[in-house]
Amino acid sequence: MSHHPTVPSPDSGAAAWTARLMAGLERRPWLLPLASFVLGWAGYLLIERGPQLARWVALLALLSWPWMLLDNLFGRWLQRASKGRLSPRLTAFVTQSVQQEMLFFALPFVLGALRMSLGHVLFALLLGAAALFSTLDPLYHRWAGRGGSGLGIAFQAYCTFITALVVLPLALHLPVERAVPVAVLIALLAMAAGLPRLLRQGAAGAPRELLPVATMALLLLLGLPLRAWIPPAGLKLTEARISQTIQGLEPGPERRQLSSAELSQGVVAYVAVHAPAGLSQPLRFDWYLDGRRLDSIPARIEGAPGRGWRTYTRKQHFPAQAQGRWRVDLLTPGDQLIGRLYFEVLP
């Protein structure tokens, strides 16, 4: 009998390579989360140090979205069409990797915009919990790693929403208050894309699987009236000062306390805000006395490197009874808090 040597097919070579890759990652489960964390912060630092890179880094983050959509719409079809090269195990690995990268890319920008308000803290904690969850393989694969499951679709929608909040101002120069509704719409569309696949998997479990999808849709829609709870990712207060004088854009000495007589000279609230290059962002200064808003003064910043775009508001008219604790909030038109300044007026 003649012996014919066996030539490995391309499919078997791809399968073997995939198996080796997966086996290596299983031996080092910390490697993928660490790489996502490092790449996320590297992207943030590149944008901070070189604003001209901001758009390119953000556009690279956009490349993850087509996979998320394809996995939702055509997950099983992709596996069949690839003739085994894209096994369920591999597609689940790619999806998890993309989700980790999206969350860890967005995390530094959200933390950079974080203010110590209840809404901001809760939003950041939820994002941190989601990023951590994506790294815990046993929990992730049980609850969100099943392709086409209700929890999996809801988690993908959340990752898409978070990334859109950051990428839209960076890449498309969309003001942050407009990025919120657009991000909600994109996430809802991404979730709707996965519904046909979810429903095809069987009517018996459909109500149970639809519950997390409906819950996520409700949470996303709540983001519109509660957008003040969302940190304005991409905007970072780099300097803030209450003063009574300003020369050009250089404020005078900081004042924490003023007498009623000194108010006749006026009060200046000065800020410097770091924003993505190319972004034109409207803002407003709200002046409060003992928690009661007295004035709202509009302003605008442009994306600028270094110290950020510097601007200020000057208040010269005060009520007869001005004694008390004053606060100046720097906000987007959507009530997203960028910064807060305090001073006190004494008798």
Order of alpha helices (4+ residues) and beta strands (2+ residues): alpha-alpha-alpha-alpha-alpha-alpha-alpha-alpha-alpha-alpha-beta-beta-beta-beta-beta-beta-beta-beta
